[in-house]
């Protein structure tokens, strides 16, 4: 891990901090020894103390919501955008001109192909020049690039599980598995965001289990693009079906790949253990142990298990969708961008039960 090159507190701004990823950022940064939250914006809640909206932060966060104009975001060292898609790309240039780093938790800087972005997000990309210089913020894959980046596109929650779940399999001189992944993924209701929506109502989501986005989900092109990079530019056929499960937070992805004849003698358990041996936040479980969402609740860990049945390899990955799948990953990116050890402020033990 890197050593700190940023002696002074990192002055942090958060745009759109009234949602679940926003409050999760505040929770993590409140306990971060090198971060100082100096600006928290919300147009609708301007003037309200953050702790009035989120009582869990009483005694930990004394910030008051401000409008973006009042907040002086250009005085920050880094600004997180926990906003709807399309906000960060319209505000990034002004911040970059002032030397402020940008970490976007939405999709504005996840897809390098602007035509694909416009197809899935139904809006033109406002800053393709900045997009071209941005870095996809999956630390375990893009560590060196993130450390030098000015703009980072934080990954989507589902993509983190699929990409880290299969990363050890790609890029070998002789393919170990076929270039096809079936991703059967489940997420808690908080993944839908903190908004009034019928599908998120207690009577709708509780005591129910359903698939969604079967005809096409925005994370599909993101996963496909990153898998292609991991596979040395070769396409990987992806079947991705997300599901909504009746719990607040947590994500479990079961990934299926077919082993090639050349890969039949591979010890995949050893392969994964070696690949992630030095990754603090990736826990490869012992053979025969199955991950659970409660084993990662409120932590930045992702736990991965491998099972093999003949030529079928099954990979299971569990994470907290709001932490490693969103805000914890964003703080991990910030740490790297400012020369801090990646686990700084992120060593929370999962809560149980």
C-alpha positions as CSV (number, residue, x, y, z in Angstrom):
1,X,0.0,0.0,0.0
2,X,1.1,3.6,-0.6
3,X,2.2,6.0,2.1
4,X,0.5,9.3,2.6
5,X,1.6,12.3,0.5
6,X,-1.2,14.5,1.8
7,X,-0.3,15.7,5.3
8,X,-3.1,18.2,5.6
9,X,-6.7,17.1,6.0
10,X,-8.4,16.3,2.7
11,X,-11.1,19.0,2.2
12,X,-14.2,17.1,1.0
13,X,-17.3,18.2,-0.7
14,X,-20.4,16.0,-1.3
15,X,-22.9,17.0,-3.9
16,X,-26.3,15.4,-3.4
17,X,-25.8,14.0,0.0
18,X,-29.5,13.3,0.8
19,X,-29.6,9.8,-0.7
20,X,-28.4,6.5,0.6
21,X,-24.9,6.7,-1.0
22,X,-24.6,10.2,0.3
23,X,-25.4,9.4,3.9
24,X,-23.1,6.3,3.6
25,X,-20.3,8.6,2.4
26,X,-20.9,10.9,5.4
27,X,-20.8,7.9,7.8
28,X,-17.5,6.7,6.4
29,X,-15.9,10.1,6.1
30,X,-16.9,11.0,9.7
31,X,-14.5,8.3,10.9
32,X,-11.8,9.0,8.3
33,X,-8.7,10.4,10.1
34,X,-7.5,12.4,7.1
35,X,-10.8,13.7,5.6
36,X,-12.7,16.9,6.6
37,X,-16.2,17.3,5.1
38,X,-16.4,21.1,4.4
39,X,-19.3,21.2,2.0
40,X,-22.6,19.2,1.7
41,X,-25.0,20.3,-0.9
42,X,-28.8,20.0,-1.4
43,X,-30.9,22.6,-3.1
44,X,-34.1,21.4,-1.5
45,X,-32.7,21.0,2.1
46,X,-30.5,24.1,2.1
47,X,-30.1,25.4,5.7
48,X,-30.9,22.1,7.4
49,X,-28.3,20.5,9.6
50,X,-27.3,17.2,8.1
51,X,-27.8,15.5,11.5
52,X,-31.5,16.6,11.4
53,X,-32.1,14.6,8.3
54,X,-29.9,11.7,9.4
55,X,-30.0,11.3,13.2
56,X,-27.4,8.5,13.0
57,X,-24.8,11.2,12.3
58,X,-25.6,13.3,15.4
59,X,-22.4,14.1,17.2
60,X,-20.3,13.0,14.2
61,X,-21.3,15.4,11.4
62,X,-22.0,19.1,12.2
63,X,-22.3,20.2,8.5
64,X,-25.3,22.1,7.2
65,X,-26.8,21.5,3.8
66,X,-26.0,24.4,1.4
67,X,-26.9,25.2,-2.2
68,X,-24.1,24.4,-4.6
69,X,-23.5,28.1,-5.1
70,X,-23.1,28.7,-1.3
71,X,-20.9,25.6,-0.7
72,X,-17.7,26.9,-2.4
73,X,-17.0,23.5,-3.9
74,X,-14.0,25.0,-5.7
75,X,-12.2,25.3,-2.4
76,X,-12.3,21.6,-1.8
77,X,-9.6,19.1,-2.6
78,X,-12.1,16.5,-3.9
79,X,-15.8,16.5,-4.6
80,X,-18.0,13.4,-4.6
81,X,-21.1,13.4,-6.7
82,X,-23.8,11.3,-5.1
83,X,-26.3,12.6,-7.6
84,X,-28.5,11.4,-10.5
85,X,-26.8,10.6,-13.8
86,X,-25.9,13.7,-15.8
87,X,-25.0,16.1,-12.9
88,X,-21.3,15.5,-12.5
89,X,-20.5,15.8,-16.2
90,X,-22.0,19.2,-16.3
91,X,-20.0,20.5,-13.3
92,X,-16.7,18.7,-13.6
93,X,-14.9,21.2,-15.8
94,X,-15.3,24.1,-13.4
95,X,-14.0,22.0,-10.5
96,X,-11.0,20.7,-12.5
97,X,-10.1,24.2,-13.5
98,X,-9.7,24.9,-9.8
99,X,-7.6,21.8,-9.2
100,X,-10.4,19.9,-7.5
101,X,-10.5,16.1,-8.0
102,X,-13.8,14.5,-8.9
103,X,-15.3,11.2,-7.9
104,X,-18.7,10.5,-9.5
105,X,-20.9,7.7,-8.0
106,X,-23.3,7.9,-10.9
107,X,-22.6,6.7,-14.5
108,X,-21.2,9.9,-16.1
109,X,-17.6,8.5,-16.3
110,X,-18.2,4.8,-16.3
111,X,-18.6,4.2,-20.1
112,X,-15.9,5.4,-22.4
113,X,-18.2,5.0,-25.5
114,X,-20.4,8.1,-25.6
115,X,-22.8,6.4,-28.1
116,X,-23.4,3.6,-25.6
117,X,-23.8,6.1,-22.8
118,X,-26.4,8.0,-24.8
119,X,-28.3,4.9,-25.6
120,X,-28.6,3.7,-22.0
121,X,-28.9,7.0,-20.2
122,X,-31.0,8.9,-22.8
123,X,-28.8,12.1,-22.7
124,X,-25.8,13.4,-24.7
125,X,-22.5,13.3,-22.9
126,X,-21.6,16.9,-21.9
127,X,-17.8,16.5,-21.6
128,X,-16.4,13.7,-23.8
129,X,-12.9,15.3,-23.5
130,X,-13.0,14.8,-19.7
131,X,-14.5,11.4,-20.1
132,X,-11.5,10.3,-22.2
133,X,-9.2,11.2,-19.4
134,X,-11.3,9.7,-16.6
135,X,-10.5,6.4,-15.0
136,X,-12.8,3.6,-14.1
137,X,-12.7,3.4,-10.3
138,X,-12.3,-0.3,-9.5
139,X,-9.1,-0.1,-7.4
140,X,-8.2,-3.8,-7.5
141,X,-8.0,-3.6,-11.3
142,X,-7.0,0.0,-12.1
143,X,-4.9,0.9,-9.0
144,X,-2.0,2.7,-10.8
145,X,-4.3,4.7,-13.1
146,X,-6.5,5.8,-10.2
147,X,-3.6,7.0,-8.2
148,X,-2.8,9.6,-11.0
149,X,-6.4,10.4,-11.9
150,X,-8.2,13.7,-11.6
151,X,-11.6,12.2,-12.5
152,X,-12.8,8.8,-11.4
153,X,-16.0,7.1,-12.4
154,X,-17.1,4.9,-9.5
155,X,-18.2,1.5,-10.6
156,X,-21.8,0.4,-10.4
157,X,-22.6,-2.0,-7.6
158,X,-23.4,-5.1,-9.7
159,X,-20.3,-4.6,-11.9
160,X,-18.0,-4.8,-8.8
161,X,-19.2,-8.3,-8.0
162,X,-19.0,-9.6,-11.6
163,X,-15.7,-8.0,-12.4
164,X,-13.9,-8.9,-9.1
165,X,-15.7,-12.3,-9.2
166,X,-14.2,-13.3,-12.5
167,X,-11.0,-11.1,-12.9
168,X,-8.6,-14.0,-12.0
169,X,-9.9,-16.0,-15.0
170,X,-9.0,-13.7,-17.8
171,X,-5.8,-12.7,-19.6
172,X,-4.0,-16.1,-19.6
173,X,-2.0,-17.2,-22.6
174,X,-4.2,-20.3,-22.7
175,X,-7.9,-19.6,-21.9
176,X,-8.9,-21.3,-18.7
177,X,-12.6,-20.7,-19.2
178,X,-14.9,-20.0,-22.2
179,X,-15.6,-16.3,-23.0
180,X,-19.1,-16.4,-21.6
181,X,-20.4,-15.5,-18.2
182,X,-23.9,-16.0,-16.7
183,X,-24.4,-13.5,-13.8
184,X,-27.3,-14.2,-11.6
185,X,-27.3,-11.2,-9.2
186,X,-29.4,-10.1,-6.2
187,X,-29.6,-6.8,-4.4
188,X,-31.3,-5.2,-1.4
189,X,-33.9,-2.5,-1.9
190,X,-31.5,0.3,-1.0
191,X,-29.9,-0.1,-4.4
192,X,-33.0,1.6,-5.9
193,X,-32.1,4.8,-4.1
194,X,-33.8,7.0,-1.5
195,X,-36.9,8.1,-3.4
196,X,-40.6,7.6,-3.4
197,X,-41.3,4.7,-5.8
198,X,-44.0,2.1,-5.8
199,X,-41.5,-0.8,-6.3
200,X,-39.7,0.2,-3.1
201,X,-42.7,0.5,-0.9
202,X,-42.7,-1.9,2.1
203,X,-45.8,-3.7,0.9
204,X,-44.3,-4.2,-2.6
205,X,-40.8,-5.2,-1.7
206,X,-41.2,-7.1,1.5
207,X,-42.1,-10.8,1.4
208,X,-41.4,-10.8,-2.4
209,X,-38.6,-11.8,-4.8
210,X,-38.4,-10.7,-8.4
211,X,-36.2,-10.2,-11.4
212,X,-36.0,-6.9,-13.1
213,X,-34.1,-5.3,-16.0
214,X,-34.3,-8.7,-17.8
215,X,-34.7,-7.1,-21.2
216,X,-31.7,-4.8,-20.6
217,X,-30.0,-3.2,-17.6
218,X,-27.7,-0.2,-17.6
219,X,-25.0,-2.1,-15.8
220,X,-24.8,-4.7,-18.7
221,X,-22.8,-2.5,-21.1
222,X,-20.5,-1.4,-18.2
223,X,-19.7,-4.9,-17.2
224,X,-19.2,-6.0,-20.8
225,X,-16.8,-3.2,-21.5
226,X,-14.7,-3.9,-18.5
227,X,-14.7,-7.7,-19.1
228,X,-13.4,-7.0,-22.6
229,X,-10.5,-5.0,-21.1
230,X,-9.7,-7.8,-18.6
231,X,-9.8,-10.3,-21.5
232,X,-7.1,-8.5,-23.5
233,X,-9.6,-6.9,-25.8
234,X,-11.6,-10.0,-26.6
235,X,-15.4,-9.9,-26.2
236,X,-17.0,-11.9,-23.4
237,X,-20.6,-13.0,-23.9
238,X,-22.6,-11.8,-20.8
239,X,-26.0,-12.9,-19.6
240,X,-26.9,-10.6,-16.7
241,X,-30.1,-10.8,-14.7
242,X,-30.5,-8.7,-11.6
243,X,-33.1,-9.5,-8.8
244,X,-34.6,-7.5,-6.0
245,X,-34.6,-9.3,-2.6
246,X,-36.6,-8.2,0.5
247,X,-33.7,-6.8,2.5
248,X,-32.4,-3.3,3.0
249,X,-28.8,-3.7,2.0
250,X,-26.6,-6.4,0.6
251,X,-25.7,-8.0,-2.7
252,X,-25.0,-11.6,-3.8
253,X,-23.9,-12.5,-7.2
254,X,-23.7,-16.1,-8.5
255,X,-21.5,-16.3,-11.6
256,X,-21.3,-19.3,-13.9
257,X,-18.5,-20.0,-16.4
258,X,-17.5,-23.1,-18.4
259,X,-14.0,-24.4,-18.0
260,X,-12.1,-25.1,-21.3
261,X,-10.4,-28.4,-21.9
262,X,-7.1,-26.6,-21.5
263,X,-8.2,-25.3,-18.1
264,X,-9.4,-28.6,-16.6
265,X,-6.2,-29.2,-14.6
266,X,-6.3,-25.7,-13.0
267,X,-6.6,-25.3,-9.3
268,X,-9.0,-22.5,-9.3
269,X,-9.1,-22.1,-5.5
270,X,-5.3,-21.5,-5.6
271,X,-5.6,-19.2,-8.6
272,X,-8.1,-16.9,-6.7
273,X,-6.1,-17.0,-3.5
274,X,-2.9,-16.0,-5.3
275,X,-4.6,-13.4,-7.4
276,X,-6.1,-11.6,-4.4
277,X,-3.4,-12.4,-1.8
278,X,-2.5,-8.8,-1.3
279,X,-5.9,-7.2,-1.6
280,X,-7.2,-6.0,1.8
281,X,-10.8,-5.8,0.8
282,X,-11.2,-9.0,-1.2
283,X,-11.6,-12.1,0.9
284,X,-11.3,-15.4,-0.9
285,X,-13.1,-17.9,1.3
286,X,-11.7,-21.4,2.1
287,X,-12.9,-24.2,-0.2
288,X,-16.4,-25.3,0.7
289,X,-17.3,-22.1,2.5
290,X,-20.2,-20.0,1.1
291,X,-20.4,-16.2,1.5
292,X,-23.4,-14.5,3.1
293,X,-24.6,-10.9,2.7
294,X,-24.6,-10.5,6.5
295,X,-20.9,-11.3,6.6
296,X,-20.2,-8.0,4.8
297,X,-23.0,-5.7,6.1
298,X,-21.7,-2.2,6.5
299,X,-18.1,-3.2,5.6
300,X,-16.0,-2.5,2.5
301,X,-15.2,-6.2,2.1
302,X,-16.2,-8.4,-0.8
303,X,-16.2,-12.1,0.0
304,X,-15.7,-14.6,-2.9
305,X,-16.1,-18.3,-3.0
306,X,-15.5,-20.9,-5.7
307,X,-17.2,-24.2,-6.4
308,X,-16.4,-26.6,-9.2
309,X,-18.6,-29.3,-10.7
310,X,-16.9,-31.0,-13.6
311,X,-16.3,-28.4,-16.3
312,X,-18.7,-25.9,-14.5
313,X,-17.1,-23.2,-12.3
314,X,-19.5,-21.4,-9.9
315,X,-18.2,-18.1,-8.3
316,X,-20.2,-16.5,-5.5
317,X,-19.6,-12.9,-4.4
318,X,-21.2,-11.1,-1.5
319,X,-20.8,-7.4,-0.7
320,X,-22.7,-4.5,0.8
321,X,-24.1,-2.6,-2.2
322,X,-23.8,0.7,-0.4
323,X,-20.2,0.3,0.8
324,X,-17.9,-1.8,-1.5
325,X,-20.6,-1.4,-4.2
326,X,-20.7,2.4,-3.9
327,X,-19.5,4.8,-1.1
328,X,-16.8,2.6,0.4
329,X,-15.4,2.0,-3.1
330,X,-15.5,5.8,-3.6
331,X,-13.5,6.5,-0.4
332,X,-11.0,3.7,-1.4
333,X,-10.6,5.7,-4.6
334,X,-10.1,8.9,-2.7
335,X,-7.4,7.3,-0.5
336,X,-5.5,6.2,-3.5
337,X,-5.8,9.5,-5.3
338,X,-4.3,11.3,-2.3
339,X,-1.5,8.8,-1.5
340,X,-3.1,7.3,1.6
341,X,-3.2,3.6,2.4
342,X,-6.4,2.2,0.8
343,X,-7.9,0.9,4.0
344,X,-7.7,4.3,5.7
345,X,-11.1,5.0,7.3
346,X,-12.5,1.8,5.9
347,X,-11.5,-0.9,8.4
348,X,-15.1,-1.3,9.8
349,X,-15.9,-4.9,10.8
350,X,-19.2,-6.2,9.3
351,X,-22.1,-5.9,11.7
352,X,-24.0,-9.1,12.8
353,X,-26.8,-10.0,13.2
